[in-house]
């Protein structure tokens, strides 16, 4: 019985070490790949829904989640439902940027096909994403008072995004 307990203890210790190493590496890579705010960012856009938005003004009242995604991105298909859920909750403003995803009508059709309703800026040629030094999709930034306060990449559940926004209010 002691031998079994010892083996279980070693297994738990090994698992904990590997999990910690994974978490550290994941966070370092996430930090390295995050978008960066340009020196003179353009923060006024017209969405494919026809709404004019000013991210500077929007982020004065509450933090704003900006979500960079692509219709061609497999990981984005996993993340977009969480972003849509967060956008529908109306607790915090959510604005998405469709990177290299086609003309506005193609992006709108793609959103409708999936039932997603988040506000979307069409970055047809990828210039907005490039200006923000985006490297991978999905990527997220959180703006507060017109400044980027957080940058993320990869899959993030709605509860985590909401928690990050709540902590920044």
C-alpha positions, 0 to 999 in steps of 0.5 A, spaced: 500 500 500 505 504 501 508 503 494 502 505 491 501 511 495 508 513 493 507 512 486 500 516 486 504 522 489 510 521 484 505 522 479 501 527 482 507 531 483 509 530 476 503 532 473 503 538 477 510 540 475 508 539 467 501 543 468 505 549 471 510 549 466 505 549 460 501 554 464 508 559 464 509 557 457 502 558 454 502 565 458 509 567 455 507 565 448 500 569 449 504 575 451 509 575 445 503 574 440 498 579 443 497 585 438 500 592 440 496 599 440 499 603 434 502 610 436 496 613 433 491 608 432 484 609 428 479 608 433 473 611 429 470 606 424 463 604 421 461 597 422 458 592 416 451 593 420 452 600 418 453 603 425 459 608 426 463 607 432 468 611 436 472 606 440 475 612 444 468 614 447 466 607 448 471 605 452 470 612 457 464 609 460 466 601 460 472 597 458 471 595 451 473 588 448 475 588 441 476 581 437 480 580 431 478 574 427 477 571 420 472 567 417 478 562 415 480 561 422 478 554 425 480 556 432 475 563 431 469 558 430 470 555 437 471 562 440 466 566 436 460 563 440 463 565 446 464 572 444 457 572 441 454 570 448 458 576 451 456 581 446 449 579 447 449 580 455 450 587 453 454 588 460 460 590 456 461 593 449 464 588 444 466 590 437 469 585 432 474 586 426 473 581 421 480 580 418 481 578 411 474 575 411 472 578 404 467 583 402 462 586 407 456 582 404 460 576 405 462 577 412 455 579 414 452 572 410 458 568 414 455 572 421 448 570 419 450 563 417 452 562 424 447 566 428 452 571 431 450 578 432 456 582 435 458 588 431 463 587 426 468 592 422 470 589 416 478 589 415 478 586 408 485 587 406 488 586 414 490 593 414 487 594 421 490 588 424 497 589 421 497 596 424 495 593 431 501 588 430 497 582 430 500 576 429 495 570 430 487 570 430 483 569 434 486 575 438 483 580 443 484 587 446 481 590 451 481 598 451 479 602 457 479 610 456 482 609 449 488 605 451 490 598 450 490 595 457 490 587 455 492 583 449 490 576 449 490 570 443 487 564 443 481 560 446 478 564 451 471 562 454 466 567 455 466 567 463 474 569 463 473 575 458 467 577 462 471 577 468 477 581 465 472 586 463 469 586 470 476 587 473 477 593 469 471 597 470 
